[in-house]
Amino acid sequence: MENEVILWKAPQLGRRAEQEIVDGFDPQQYPGNGPYFTTVKAIAEGFASIYGNGLQEIHFSRMVFDNLVARGVIVADTFYDPNESYCVPAARLTEFNEAMKQGRCFYEKP
């Protein structure tokens, strides 16, 4: 099992993608199910080619990621195959943003 999990996100046009990586994701900007992430870079790249706003990349240790999933901070998206897509409900974004500070985060401009 890998020691690291990478979550990819293709931010929609108009989102302050680089700032989200620095400050975290604003629950008011992501109501309901919150933002969606994938562990498959190709899926994110497909959306990035549509949205035209680059890619966000968030690295978590396996231990931190598994803990976030177990606590319901990160929730599996059943539209994709298991372990490929997740969302973070708006109500849990503060916890997710805190966990981001323990990992490494990058933004790749379009």
Biopython code that builds the backbone (N, CA, C, O; Angstrom):
import numpy as np
from Bio.PDB.StructureBuilder import StructureBuilder

atoms = [
    (1, "MET", "N", (0.847, -1.189, 0.000)),
    (1, "MET", "CA", (0.000, 0.000, 0.000)),
    (1, "MET", "C", (0.885, 1.243, 0.000)),
    (1, "MET", "O", (1.886, 1.316, 0.713)),
    (2, "GLU", "N", (0.495, 2.204, -0.807)),
    (2, "GLU", "CA", (1.282, 3.429, -0.908)),
    (2, "GLU", "C", (1.170, 4.249, 0.377)),
    (2, "GLU", "O", (0.159, 4.195, 1.078)),
    (3, "ASN", "N", (2.214, 5.001, 0.670)),
    (3, "ASN", "CA", (2.238, 5.826, 1.877)),
    (3, "ASN", "C", (1.637, 7.203, 1.661)),
    (3, "ASN", "O", (1.520, 7.985, 2.604)),
    (4, "GLU", "N", (1.255, 7.508, 0.422)),
    (4, "GLU", "CA", (0.741, 8.828, 0.092)),
    (4, "GLU", "C", (-0.463, 8.697, -0.829)),
    (4, "GLU", "O", (-0.518, 7.809, -1.680)),
    (5, "VAL", "N", (-1.424, 9.594, -0.646)),
    (5, "VAL", "CA", (-2.584, 9.681, -1.524)),
    (5, "VAL", "C", (-2.584, 11.079, -2.123)),
    (5, "VAL", "O", (-2.442, 12.072, -1.409)),
    (6, "ILE", "N", (-2.745, 11.146, -3.436)),
    (6, "ILE", "CA", (-2.821, 12.436, -4.116)),
    (6, "ILE", "C", (-4.248, 12.639, -4.600)),
    (6, "ILE", "O", (-4.802, 11.800, -5.310)),
    (7, "LEU", "N", (-4.835, 13.764, -4.206)),
    (7, "LEU", "CA", (-6.147, 14.145, -4.700)),
    (7, "LEU", "C", (-5.965, 15.245, -5.739)),
    (7, "LEU", "O", (-5.244, 16.219, -5.519)),
    (8, "TRP", "N", (-6.626, 15.071, -6.863)),
    (8, "TRP", "CA", (-6.580, 16.040, -7.951)),
    (8, "TRP", "C", (-7.939, 16.710, -8.072)),
    (8, "TRP", "O", (-8.975, 16.080, -7.857)),
    (9, "LYS", "N", (-7.927, 17.992, -8.419)),
    (9, "LYS", "CA", (-9.175, 18.717, -8.665)),
    (9, "LYS", "C", (-8.961, 19.661, -9.839)),
    (9, "LYS", "O", (-7.949, 20.356, -9.928)),
    (10, "ALA", "N", (-9.938, 19.669, -10.734)),
    (10, "ALA", "CA", (-9.933, 20.624, -11.840)),
    (10, "ALA", "C", (-10.921, 21.729, -11.479)),
    (10, "ALA", "O", (-12.130, 21.546, -11.626)),
    (11, "PRO", "N", (-10.427, 22.862, -11.013)),
    (11, "PRO", "CA", (-11.327, 23.937, -10.601)),
    (11, "PRO", "C", (-12.045, 24.561, -11.795)),
    (11, "PRO", "O", (-11.473, 24.724, -12.873)),
    (12, "GLN", "N", (-13.296, 24.901, -11.575)),
    (12, "GLN", "CA", (-14.068, 25.534, -12.631)),
    (12, "GLN", "C", (-13.558, 26.949, -12.873)),
    (12, "GLN", "O", (-12.984, 27.581, -11.986)),
    (13, "LEU", "N", (-13.775, 27.425, -14.073)),
    (13, "LEU", "CA", (-13.369, 28.773, -14.448)),
    (13, "LEU", "C", (-14.026, 29.774, -13.512)),
    (13, "LEU", "O", (-15.205, 29.642, -13.181)),
    (14, "GLY", "N", (-13.285, 30.749, -13.097)),
    (14, "GLY", "CA", (-13.802, 31.759, -12.185)),
    (14, "GLY", "C", (-13.443, 31.492, -10.729)),
    (14, "GLY", "O", (-13.505, 32.401, -9.902)),
    (15, "ARG", "N", (-13.071, 30.271, -10.410)),
    (15, "ARG", "CA", (-12.648, 29.959, -9.037)),
    (15, "ARG", "C", (-11.214, 30.444, -8.846)),
    (15, "ARG", "O", (-10.405, 30.428, -9.773)),
    (16, "ARG", "N", (-10.926, 30.867, -7.646)),
    (16, "ARG", "CA", (-9.577, 31.327, -7.307)),
    (16, "ARG", "C", (-8.742, 30.098, -6.932)),
    (16, "ARG", "O", (-8.426, 29.875, -5.763)),
    (17, "ALA", "N", (-8.403, 29.328, -7.926)),
    (17, "ALA", "CA", (-7.799, 28.004, -7.737)),
    (17, "ALA", "C", (-6.499, 28.040, -6.950)),
    (17, "ALA", "O", (-6.298, 27.235, -6.041)),
    (18, "GLU", "N", (-5.626, 28.962, -7.293)),
    (18, "GLU", "CA", (-4.337, 29.034, -6.593)),
    (18, "GLU", "C", (-4.547, 29.452, -5.140)),
    (18, "GLU", "O", (-3.871, 28.941, -4.247)),
    (19, "GLN", "N", (-5.462, 30.364, -4.899)),
    (19, "GLN", "CA", (-5.743, 30.827, -3.543)),
    (19, "GLN", "C", (-6.369, 29.722, -2.697)),
    (19, "GLN", "O", (-6.106, 29.640, -1.497)),
    (20, "GLU", "N", (-7.204, 28.863, -3.317)),
    (20, "GLU", "CA", (-7.801, 27.745, -2.580)),
    (20, "GLU", "C", (-6.726, 26.803, -2.046)),
    (20, "GLU", "O", (-6.863, 26.255, -0.953)),
    (21, "ILE", "N", (-5.678, 26.621, -2.806)),
    (21, "ILE", "CA", (-4.584, 25.749, -2.368)),
    (21, "ILE", "C", (-3.868, 26.359, -1.163)),
    (21, "ILE", "O", (-3.377, 25.635, -0.296)),
    (22, "VAL", "N", (-3.812, 27.665, -1.113)),
    (22, "VAL", "CA", (-3.147, 28.361, -0.005)),
    (22, "VAL", "C", (-4.064, 28.474, 1.214)),
    (22, "VAL", "O", (-3.663, 28.140, 2.328)),
    (23, "ASP", "N", (-5.294, 28.945, 1.001)),
    (23, "ASP", "CA", (-6.213, 29.267, 2.103)),
    (23, "ASP", "C", (-7.210, 28.166, 2.422)),
    (23, "ASP", "O", (-7.840, 28.193, 3.479)),
    (24, "GLY", "N", (-7.361, 27.211, 1.539)),
    (24, "GLY", "CA", (-8.368, 26.174, 1.723)),
    (24, "GLY", "C", (-9.634, 26.488, 0.936)),
    (24, "GLY", "O", (-9.757, 27.542, 0.311)),
    (25, "PHE", "N", (-10.564, 25.551, 0.982)),
    (25, "PHE", "CA", (-11.798, 25.637, 0.218)),
    (25, "PHE", "C", (-12.893, 26.259, 1.084)),
    (25, "PHE", "O", (-13.121, 25.830, 2.215)),
    (26, "ASP", "N", (-13.560, 27.267, 0.545)),
    (26, "ASP", "CA", (-14.579, 28.024, 1.268)),
    (26, "ASP", "C", (-15.913, 27.274, 1.219)),
    (26, "ASP", "O", (-16.449, 27.057, 0.132)),
    (27, "PRO", "N", (-16.455, 26.877, 2.363)),
    (27, "PRO", "CA", (-17.733, 26.155, 2.381)),
    (27, "PRO", "C", (-18.869, 26.917, 1.699)),
    (27, "PRO", "O", (-19.779, 26.297, 1.148)),
    (28, "GLN", "N", (-18.830, 28.238, 1.726)),
    (28, "GLN", "CA", (-19.877, 29.018, 1.069)),
    (28, "GLN", "C", (-19.784, 28.930, -0.448)),
    (28, "GLN", "O", (-20.783, 29.107, -1.145)),
    (29, "GLN", "N", (-18.596, 28.658, -0.958)),
    (29, "GLN", "CA", (-18.407, 28.510, -2.402)),
    (29, "GLN", "C", (-18.709, 27.090, -2.882)),
    (29, "GLN", "O", (-18.855, 26.847, -4.080)),
    (30, "TYR", "N", (-18.800, 26.160, -1.935)),
    (30, "TYR", "CA", (-19.036, 24.750, -2.256)),
    (30, "TYR", "C", (-20.154, 24.194, -1.369)),
    (30, "TYR", "O", (-19.891, 23.338, -0.525)),
    (31, "PRO", "N", (-21.386, 24.657, -1.541)),
    (31, "PRO", "CA", (-22.478, 24.171, -0.687)),
    (31, "PRO", "C", (-22.806, 22.699, -0.949)),
    (31, "PRO", "O", (-22.392, 22.133, -1.961)),
    (32, "GLY", "N", (-23.537, 22.101, -0.047)),
    (32, "GLY", "CA", (-23.996, 20.718, -0.239)),
    (32, "GLY", "C", (-22.877, 19.709, -0.155)),
    (32, "GLY", "O", (-22.195, 19.607, 0.864)),
    (33, "ASN", "N", (-22.688, 18.958, -1.237)),
    (33, "ASN", "CA", (-21.668, 17.906, -1.278)),
    (33, "ASN", "C", (-20.253, 18.450, -1.277)),
    (33, "ASN", "O", (-19.305, 17.693, -1.069)),
    (34, "GLY", "N", (-20.089, 19.736, -1.504)),
    (34, "GLY", "CA", (-18.762, 20.330, -1.497)),
    (34, "GLY", "C", (-17.972, 20.018, -2.754)),
    (34, "GLY", "O", (-18.531, 19.535, -3.738)),
    (35, "PRO", "N", (-16.669, 20.292, -2.728)),
    (35, "PRO", "CA", (-15.835, 20.038, -3.902)),
    (35, "PRO", "C", (-15.584, 18.547, -4.111)),
    (35, "PRO", "O", (-15.585, 17.754, -3.169)),
    (36, "TYR", "N", (-15.371, 18.199, -5.367)),
    (36, "TYR", "CA", (-15.058, 16.822, -5.747)),
    (36, "TYR", "C", (-13.594, 16.717, -6.135)),
    (36, "TYR", "O", (-13.023, 17.631, -6.729)),
    (37, "PHE", "N", (-12.998, 15.580, -5.785)),
    (37, "PHE", "CA", (-11.596, 15.304, -6.051)),
    (37, "PHE", "C", (-11.484, 13.903, -6.645)),
    (37, "PHE", "O", (-12.380, 13.074, -6.484)),
    (38, "THR", "N", (-10.390, 13.656, -7.324)),
    (38, "THR", "CA", (-10.135, 12.317, -7.841)),
    (38, "THR", "C", (-8.704, 11.899, -7.521)),
    (38, "THR", "O", (-7.816, 12.738, -7.366)),
    (39, "THR", "N", (-8.499, 10.601, -7.427)),
    (39, "THR", "CA", (-7.147, 10.069, -7.252)),
    (39, "THR", "C", (-6.540, 9.694, -8.604)),
    (39, "THR", "O", (-5.394, 9.249, -8.675)),
    (40, "VAL", "N", (-7.309, 9.875, -9.666)),
    (40, "VAL", "CA", (-6.871, 9.530, -11.025)),
    (40, "VAL", "C", (-6.588, 10.823, -11.784)),
    (40, "VAL", "O", (-7.511, 11.555, -12.141)),
    (41, "LYS", "N", (-5.332, 11.094, -12.024)),
    (41, "LYS", "CA", (-4.954, 12.355, -12.671)),
    (41, "LYS", "C", (-5.632, 12.520, -14.020)),
    (41, "LYS", "O", (-6.018, 13.634, -14.375)),
    (42, "ALA", "N", (-5.788, 11.444, -14.782)),
    (42, "ALA", "CA", (-6.405, 11.536, -16.106)),
    (42, "ALA", "C", (-7.854, 12.044, -16.032)),
    (42, "ALA", "O", (-8.302, 12.769, -16.920)),
    (43, "ILE", "N", (-8.572, 11.668, -14.990)),
    (43, "ILE", "CA", (-9.944, 12.169, -14.818)),
    (43, "ILE", "C", (-9.903, 13.679, -14.594)),
    (43, "ILE", "O", (-10.659, 14.425, -15.218)),
    (44, "ALA", "N", (-9.030, 14.121, -13.715)),
    (44, "ALA", "CA", (-8.904, 15.553, -13.447)),
    (44, "ALA", "C", (-8.459, 16.315, -14.692)),
    (44, "ALA", "O", (-8.952, 17.409, -14.966)),
    (45, "GLU", "N", (-7.533, 15.738, -15.438)),
    (45, "GLU", "CA", (-7.059, 16.397, -16.664)),
    (45, "GLU", "C", (-8.188, 16.543, -17.677)),
    (45, "GLU", "O", (-8.251, 17.541, -18.395)),
    (46, "GLY", "N", (-9.078, 15.556, -17.740)),
    (46, "GLY", "CA", (-10.226, 15.652, -18.635)),
    (46, "GLY", "C", (-11.111, 16.834, -18.275)),
    (46, "GLY", "O", (-11.533, 17.585, -19.155)),
    (47, "PHE", "N", (-11.396, 17.007, -16.980)),
    (47, "PHE", "CA", (-12.199, 18.148, -16.544)),
    (47, "PHE", "C", (-11.421, 19.453, -16.716)),
    (47, "PHE", "O", (-12.005, 20.480, -17.061)),
    (48, "ALA", "N", (-10.117, 19.419, -16.478)),
    (48, "ALA", "CA", (-9.294, 20.620, -16.631)),
    (48, "ALA", "C", (-9.334, 21.121, -18.075)),
    (48, "ALA", "O", (-9.327, 22.328, -18.318)),
    (49, "SER", "N", (-9.374, 20.199, -19.022)),
    (49, "SER", "CA", (-9.426, 20.621, -20.428)),
    (49, "SER", "C", (-10.765, 21.288, -20.751)),
    (49, "SER", "O", (-10.839, 22.112, -21.662)),
    (50, "ILE", "N", (-11.811, 20.943, -20.021)),
    (50, "ILE", "CA", (-13.126, 21.568, -20.197)),
    (50, "ILE", "C", (-13.184, 22.914, -19.477)),
    (50, "ILE", "O", (-13.608, 23.917, -20.050)),
    (51, "TYR", "N", (-12.753, 22.925, -18.217)),
    (51, "TYR", "CA", (-12.869, 24.135, -17.387)),
    (51, "TYR", "C", (-11.820, 25.195, -17.708)),
    (51, "TYR", "O", (-12.093, 26.389, -17.591)),
    (52, "GLY", "N", (-10.629, 24.775, -18.110)),
    (52, "GLY", "CA", (-9.585, 25.729, -18.466)),
    (52, "GLY", "C", (-9.029, 26.536, -17.312)),
    (52, "GLY", "O", (-8.633, 27.688, -17.490)),
    (53, "ASN", "N", (-8.994, 25.932, -16.111)),
    (53, "ASN", "CA", (-8.496, 26.666, -14.940)),
    (53, "ASN", "C", (-7.429, 25.877, -14.185)),
    (53, "ASN", "O", (-7.306, 26.006, -12.967)),
    (54, "GLY", "N", (-6.663, 25.066, -14.899)),
    (54, "GLY", "CA", (-5.546, 24.358, -14.288)),
    (54, "GLY", "C", (-5.953, 23.160, -13.447)),
    (54, "GLY", "O", (-7.078, 22.665, -13.526)),
    (55, "LEU", "N", (-4.998, 22.711, -12.638)),
    (55, "LEU", "CA", (-5.193, 21.549, -11.761)),
    (55, "LEU", "C", (-4.707, 21.863, -10.354)),
    (55, "LEU", "O", (-3.663, 22.486, -10.164)),
    (56, "GLN", "N", (-5.479, 21.424, -9.381)),
    (56, "GLN", "CA", (-5.056, 21.486, -7.991)),
    (56, "GLN", "C", (-4.613, 20.086, -7.586)),
    (56, "GLN", "O", (-5.226, 19.092, -7.977)),
    (57, "GLU", "N", (-3.564, 20.019, -6.814)),
    (57, "GLU", "CA", (-2.959, 18.740, -6.411)),
    (57, "GLU", "C", (-2.702, 18.780, -4.908)),
    (57, "GLU", "O", (-1.979, 19.642, -4.410)),
    (58, "ILE", "N", (-3.307, 17.833, -4.197)),
    (58, "ILE", "CA", (-3.199, 17.802, -2.734)),
    (58, "ILE", "C", (-2.648, 16.446, -2.308)),
    (58, "ILE", "O", (-3.233, 15.410, -2.621)),
    (59, "HIS", "N", (-1.529, 16.451, -1.599)),
    (59, "HIS", "CA", (-0.890, 15.229, -1.121)),
    (59, "HIS", "C", (-1.180, 15.042, 0.365)),
    (59, "HIS", "O", (-0.948, 15.937, 1.178)),
    (60, "PHE", "N", (-1.693, 13.859, 0.699)),
    (60, "PHE", "CA", (-1.905, 13.475, 2.091)),
    (60, "PHE", "C", (-1.112, 12.212, 2.375)),
    (60, "PHE", "O", (-0.925, 11.379, 1.488)),
    (61, "SER", "N", (-0.653, 12.069, 3.590)),
    (61, "SER", "CA", (-0.113, 10.764, 3.974)),
    (61, "SER", "C", (-1.277, 9.787, 3.967)),
    (61, "SER", "O", (-2.422, 10.190, 4.167)),
    (62, "ARG", "N", (-1.004, 8.519, 3.742)),
    (62, "ARG", "CA", (-2.053, 7.493, 3.744)),
    (62, "ARG", "C", (-2.793, 7.502, 5.087)),
    (62, "ARG", "O", (-4.014, 7.347, 5.124)),
    (63, "MET", "N", (-2.064, 7.680, 6.173)),
    (63, "MET", "CA", (-2.671, 7.666, 7.501)),
    (63, "MET", "C", (-3.674, 8.811, 7.666)),
    (63, "MET", "O", (-4.778, 8.604, 8.168)),
    (64, "VAL", "N", (-3.289, 10.011, 7.245)),
    (64, "VAL", "CA", (-4.182, 11.169, 7.353)),
    (64, "VAL", "C", (-5.400, 10.974, 6.449)),
    (64, "VAL", "O", (-6.531, 11.217, 6.870)),
    (65, "PHE", "N", (-5.172, 10.538, 5.214)),
    (65, "PHE", "CA", (-6.278, 10.320, 4.277)),
    (65, "PHE", "C", (-7.269, 9.289, 4.826)),
    (65, "PHE", "O", (-8.476, 9.529, 4.846)),
    (66, "ASP", "N", (-6.756, 8.155, 5.266)),
    (66, "ASP", "CA", (-7.635, 7.100, 5.792)),
    (66, "ASP", "C", (-8.429, 7.593, 6.999)),
    (66, "ASP", "O", (-9.595, 7.235, 7.168)),
    (67, "ASN", "N", (-7.801, 8.411, 7.834)),
    (67, "ASN", "CA", (-8.487, 8.971, 8.994)),
    (67, "ASN", "C", (-9.618, 9.908, 8.553)),
    (67, "ASN", "O", (-10.710, 9.870, 9.120)),
    (68, "LEU", "N", (-9.363, 10.740, 7.554)),
    (68, "LEU", "CA", (-10.387, 11.652, 7.038)),
    (68, "LEU", "C", (-11.563, 10.882, 6.443)),
    (68, "LEU", "O", (-12.715, 11.283, 6.610)),
    (69, "VAL", "N", (-11.283, 9.797, 5.760)),
    (69, "VAL", "CA", (-12.348, 8.959, 5.198)),
    (69, "VAL", "C", (-13.136, 8.297, 6.326)),
    (69, "VAL", "O", (-14.367, 8.300, 6.306)),
    (70, "ALA", "N", (-12.447, 7.738, 7.295)),
    (70, "ALA", "CA", (-13.111, 7.052, 8.407)),
    (70, "ALA", "C", (-14.019, 7.991, 9.191)),
    (70, "ALA", "O", (-15.051, 7.564, 9.707)),
    (71, "ARG", "N", (-13.649, 9.261, 9.286)),
    (71, "ARG", "CA", (-14.432, 10.244, 10.025)),
    (71, "ARG", "C", (-15.519, 10.897, 9.183)),
    (71, "ARG", "O", (-16.303, 11.694, 9.699)),
    (72, "GLY", "N", (-15.577, 10.571, 7.887)),
    (72, "GLY", "CA", (-16.600, 11.148, 7.024)),
    (72, "GLY", "C", (-16.288, 12.544, 6.528)),
    (72, "GLY", "O", (-17.165, 13.235, 6.011)),
    (73, "VAL", "N", (-15.034, 12.963, 6.684)),
    (73, "VAL", "CA", (-14.621, 14.259, 6.151)),
    (73, "VAL", "C", (-14.497, 14.152, 4.636)),
    (73, "VAL", "O", (-14.928, 15.043, 3.905)),
    (74, "ILE", "N", (-13.910, 13.066, 4.177)),
    (74, "ILE", "CA", (-13.827, 12.739, 2.759)),
    (74, "ILE", "C", (-14.784, 11.584, 2.515)),
    (74, "ILE", "O", (-14.736, 10.568, 3.208)),
    (75, "VAL", "N", (-15.664, 11.747, 1.515)),
    (75, "VAL", "CA", (-16.721, 10.766, 1.240)),
    (75, "VAL", "C", (-16.569, 10.239, -0.182)),
    (75, "VAL", "O", (-16.360, 11.006, -1.122)),
    (76, "ALA", "N", (-16.676, 8.922, -0.325)),
    (76, "ALA", "CA", (-16.561, 8.305, -1.652)),
    (76, "ALA", "C", (-17.684, 8.773, -2.565)),
    (76, "ALA", "O", (-18.837, 8.886, -2.147)),
    (77, "ASP", "N", (-17.331, 9.043, -3.814)),
    (77, "ASP", "CA", (-18.286, 9.388, -4.873)),
    (77, "ASP", "C", (-18.560, 8.101, -5.637)),
    (77, "ASP", "O", (-17.667, 7.576, -6.302)),
    (78, "THR", "N", (-19.770, 7.592, -5.552)),
    (78, "THR", "CA", (-20.090, 6.285, -6.142)),
    (78, "THR", "C", (-20.296, 6.333, -7.650)),
    (78, "THR", "O", (-20.550, 5.296, -8.263)),
    (79, "PHE", "N", (-20.195, 7.506, -8.261)),
    (79, "PHE", "CA", (-20.322, 7.602, -9.713)),
    (79, "PHE", "C", (-19.141, 6.919, -10.404)),
    (79, "PHE", "O", (-19.291, 6.341, -11.481)),
    (80, "TYR", "N", (-17.976, 6.991, -9.780)),
    (80, "TYR", "CA", (-16.759, 6.390, -10.327)),
    (80, "TYR", "C", (-16.447, 5.083, -9.607)),
    (80, "TYR", "O", (-17.089, 4.739, -8.615)),
    (81, "ASP", "N", (-15.464, 4.367, -10.114)),
    (81, "ASP", "CA", (-15.030, 3.127, -9.474)),
    (81, "ASP", "C", (-14.518, 3.421, -8.063)),
    (81, "ASP", "O", (-14.117, 4.547, -7.769)),
    (82, "PRO", "N", (-14.530, 2.405, -7.187)),
    (82, "PRO", "CA", (-14.032, 2.614, -5.815)),
    (82, "PRO", "C", (-12.621, 3.201, -5.801)),
    (82, "PRO", "O", (-11.773, 2.842, -6.618)),
    (83, "ASN", "N", (-12.392, 4.095, -4.869)),
    (83, "ASN", "CA", (-11.086, 4.728, -4.644)),
    (83, "ASN", "C", (-10.655, 5.680, -5.752)),
    (83, "ASN", "O", (-9.479, 6.036, -5.831)),
    (84, "GLU", "N", (-11.589, 6.101, -6.617)),
    (84, "GLU", "CA", (-11.230, 7.003, -7.705)),
    (84, "GLU", "C", (-11.747, 8.430, -7.515)),
    (84, "GLU", "O", (-11.136, 9.376, -8.014)),
    (85, "SER", "N", (-12.850, 8.596, -6.810)),
    (85, "SER", "CA", (-13.450, 9.923, -6.708)),
    (85, "SER", "C", (-14.067, 10.120, -5.325)),
    (85, "SER", "O", (-14.629, 9.201, -4.729)),
    (86, "TYR", "N", (-13.940, 11.355, -4.838)),
    (86, "TYR", "CA", (-14.401, 11.685, -3.492)),
    (86, "TYR", "C", (-14.953, 13.107, -3.479)),
    (86, "TYR", "O", (-14.620, 13.930, -4.332)),
    (87, "CYS", "N", (-15.795, 13.374, -2.500)),
    (87, "CYS", "CA", (-16.219, 14.750, -2.241)),
    (87, "CYS", "C", (-15.959, 15.054, -0.770)),
    (87, "CYS", "O", (-15.777, 14.156, 0.053)),
    (88, "VAL", "N", (-15.947, 16.338, -0.473)),
    (88, "VAL", "CA", (-15.803, 16.792, 0.907)),
    (88, "VAL", "C", (-17.006, 17.683, 1.182)),
    (88, "VAL", "O", (-17.054, 18.816, 0.702)),
    (89, "PRO", "N", (-17.981, 17.190, 1.948)),
    (89, "PRO", "CA", (-19.169, 17.997, 2.228)),
    (89, "PRO", "C", (-18.793, 19.360, 2.814)),
    (89, "PRO", "O", (-17.841, 19.487, 3.583)),
    (90, "ALA", "N", (-19.561, 20.358, 2.431)),
    (90, "ALA", "CA", (-19.279, 21.729, 2.875)),
    (90, "ALA", "C", (-19.112, 21.816, 4.389)),
    (90, "ALA", "O", (-18.262, 22.559, 4.880)),
    (91, "ALA", "N", (-19.913, 21.066, 5.120)),
    (91, "ALA", "CA", (-19.856, 21.107, 6.583)),
    (91, "ALA", "C", (-18.543, 20.553, 7.137)),
    (91, "ALA", "O", (-18.228, 20.770, 8.307)),
    (92, "ARG", "N", (-17.778, 19.846, 6.315)),
    (92, "ARG", "CA", (-16.516, 19.241, 6.783)),
    (92, "ARG", "C", (-15.279, 19.915, 6.180)),
    (92, "ARG", "O", (-14.154, 19.477, 6.422)),
    (93, "LEU", "N", (-15.484, 20.968, 5.401)),
    (93, "LEU", "CA", (-14.351, 21.606, 4.725)),
    (93, "LEU", "C", (-13.338, 22.225, 5.686)),
    (93, "LEU", "O", (-12.145, 22.242, 5.384)),
    (94, "THR", "N", (-13.773, 22.723, 6.811)),
    (94, "THR", "CA", (-12.820, 23.291, 7.769)),
    (94, "THR", "C", (-11.821, 22.227, 8.213)),
    (94, "THR", "O", (-10.623, 22.495, 8.303)),
    (95, "GLU", "N", (-12.316, 21.015, 8.493)),
    (95, "GLU", "CA", (-11.431, 19.909, 8.899)),
    (95, "GLU", "C", (-10.505, 19.506, 7.747)),
    (95, "GLU", "O", (-9.321, 19.242, 7.955)),
    (96, "PHE", "N", (-11.054, 19.462, 6.544)),
    (96, "PHE", "CA", (-10.260, 19.129, 5.364)),
    (96, "PHE", "C", (-9.153, 20.166, 5.155)),
    (96, "PHE", "O", (-7.998, 19.819, 4.906)),
    (97, "ASN", "N", (-9.523, 21.435, 5.260)),
    (97, "ASN", "CA", (-8.536, 22.509, 5.080)),
    (97, "ASN", "C", (-7.410, 22.418, 6.110)),
    (97, "ASN", "O", (-6.250, 22.666, 5.783)),
    (98, "GLU", "N", (-7.744, 22.069, 7.338)),
    (98, "GLU", "CA", (-6.711, 21.896, 8.370)),
    (98, "GLU", "C", (-5.787, 20.736, 8.009)),
    (98, "GLU", "O", (-4.572, 20.829, 8.179)),
    (99, "ALA", "N", (-6.361, 19.652, 7.515)),
    (99, "ALA", "CA", (-5.555, 18.489, 7.131)),
    (99, "ALA", "C", (-4.643, 18.818, 5.950)),
    (99, "ALA", "O", (-3.534, 18.292, 5.855)),
    (100, "MET", "N", (-5.110, 19.687, 5.051)),
    (100, "MET", "CA", (-4.276, 20.088, 3.909)),
    (100, "MET", "C", (-2.955, 20.689, 4.364)),
    (100, "MET", "O", (-1.938, 20.549, 3.684)),
    (101, "LYS", "N", (-2.967, 21.349, 5.501)),
    (101, "LYS", "CA", (-1.756, 21.999, 6.015)),
    (101, "LYS", "C", (-0.687, 20.982, 6.410)),
    (101, "LYS", "O", (0.492, 21.323, 6.507)),
    (102, "GLN", "N", (-1.099, 19.738, 6.637)),
    (102, "GLN", "CA", (-0.143, 18.680, 6.999)),
    (102, "GLN", "C", (0.523, 18.061, 5.782)),
    (102, "GLN", "O", (1.538, 17.374, 5.894)),
    (103, "GLY", "N", (-0.068, 18.316, 4.606)),
    (103, "GLY", "CA", (0.455, 17.716, 3.382)),
    (103, "GLY", "C", (1.140, 18.755, 2.512)),
    (103, "GLY", "O", (1.569, 19.814, 2.972)),
    (104, "ARG", "N", (1.221, 18.411, 1.252)),
    (104, "ARG", "CA", (1.799, 19.317, 0.261)),
    (104, "ARG", "C", (0.723, 19.622, -0.767)),
    (104, "ARG", "O", (-0.030, 18.732, -1.163)),
    (105, "CYS", "N", (0.646, 20.863, -1.197)),
    (105, "CYS", "CA", (-0.385, 21.282, -2.137)),
    (105, "CYS", "C", (0.243, 22.094, -3.261)),
    (105, "CYS", "O", (1.150, 22.896, -3.042)),
    (106, "PHE", "N", (-0.265, 21.864, -4.478)),
    (106, "PHE", "CA", (0.273, 22.542, -5.657)),
    (106, "PHE", "C", (-0.874, 22.968, -6.567)),
    (106, "PHE", "O", (-1.963, 22.394, -6.543)),
    (107, "TYR", "N", (-0.596, 23.982, -7.359)),
    (107, "TYR", "CA", (-1.536, 24.419, -8.386)),
    (107, "TYR", "C", (-0.784, 24.515, -9.689)),
    (107, "TYR", "O", (0.256, 25.169, -9.771)),
    (108, "GLU", "N", (-1.308, 23.863, -10.708)),
    (108, "GLU", "CA", (-0.719, 23.894, -12.042)),
    (108, "GLU", "C", (-1.597, 24.771, -12.909)),
    (108, "GLU", "O", (-2.744, 24.428, -13.193)),
    (109, "LYS", "N", (-1.057, 25.906, -13.330)),
    (109, "LYS", "CA", (-1.821, 26.845, -14.145)),
    (109, "LYS", "C", (-2.109, 26.245, -15.521)),
    (109, "LYS", "O", (-1.359, 25.403, -16.015)),
    (110, "PRO", "N", (-3.222, 26.700, -16.134)),
    (110, "PRO", "CA", (-3.552, 26.177, -17.463)),
    (110, "PRO", "C", (-2.570, 26.643, -18.518)),
    (110, "PRO", "O", (-2.709, 26.290, -19.689)),
]
sb = StructureBuilder()
sb.init_structure("model")
sb.init_model(0)
sb.init_chain("A")
sb.init_seg("    ")
for serial, (resi, resn, name, xyz) in enumerate(atoms, 1):
    if name == "N":
        sb.init_residue(resn, " ", resi, " ")
    sb.init_atom(name, np.array(xyz, "f"), 0.0, 1.0, " ", f" {name:<3s}", serial, name[0])
structure = sb.get_structure()
